[in-house]
Amino acid sequence: MSRQPGTAAGDVLRQNDSQPQGLLIVVSAPSGAGKTSLVRAAGERDPRLVVSVSHTTRDQRPGELDGVNYHFVSDAHFRRMIDADDFVEHAEVFGNRYGTSRSALSAAIAAGSDVVLEIDWQGAAQVRTSFQRDQISVFILPPSVSALDSRLRGRGRDDEATIQARMEKARSEMSHFRDFDYLLINDRFEAAVDEFLALVRAERLRLHRQAGQHQHLIDELLG
C-alpha cells in the first residue's frame, strides 16, 4: 500500500472570532486495539465529535450504507477527485482506492465540528503534511501482546497463519507510536474513552483557540 498526499493549497486556517473552528483528530492503532469501538463510544458521549467518512471504489457490501460506512464512488469519480486535489491522502489497497476528502474535512471543521479521522500511520503522516489545519494525533495501543492476540482470535474469522501475519503487521505499526501527539493504552475500555475525551476537551481550551473565539470578551475584560 502506498499513500499519496494532497497539497496544502487552501488549507491554511483563517481566524474568525465569530465562528469557532473545529479540530481534526487523527487516530491510529493496530488491528485489534479497539480504535473503532473507542471512537464510536466517544462520539456517543460528545456530539461535537464526528467521524470522517472515506471515499472508496470498492463494492458496497451487504449491510453497509453509502455515506455512513464509506462514500462508494466509481473509479472515474475517484480519479476526478484526485485531479481536483480533493484528497488529503489516498491509497490503493488490493486493487481498490480509498481516500479522505479535503473539502469534506474543511467544511466540517469550518462548521465547528471536531472531526475524527481513523487512519493508519502512513496516512496520518501524509495528513500532517498536506492538511494545514488545527489537528492532533492519537495512537492507541493494546494493554499487552496476549490481549492483542486474544482480540484478534476472538473475531473467529481468521486461520492461524492469518492471525500470525496480523500480529507481525501490528508490531510494525506500533513501532510508529512516537510520531503521534498522544498515546492511549486501551486496557479498561471506559477509562480509555474518558482519557480520549479528556485530551480532546483539553485541546479545545488551548490558548490560541480560546483567545480567538472569545476575543470580544477578552477586550472587554482588559478594558
Secondary structure, 3 states (H helix, E strand, C coil): CCEEECCCCCCCCCCCCCCCCCCEEEEECCCCCCHHHHHHHHHHHCCCEEECCCEECCCCCCCCCECCCEEECCHHHHHHHHHCCCEEEEEEECCEEEEEEHHHHHHHHHCCCEEEEECCHHHHHHHHHHCCCCEEEEEEECCCHHHHHHHHHHCCCCCHHHHHHHHHHHHHHHCCHHHCCEEEECCCHHHHHHHHHHHHHHHHCCHHHHHHHCHHHHHHHHC
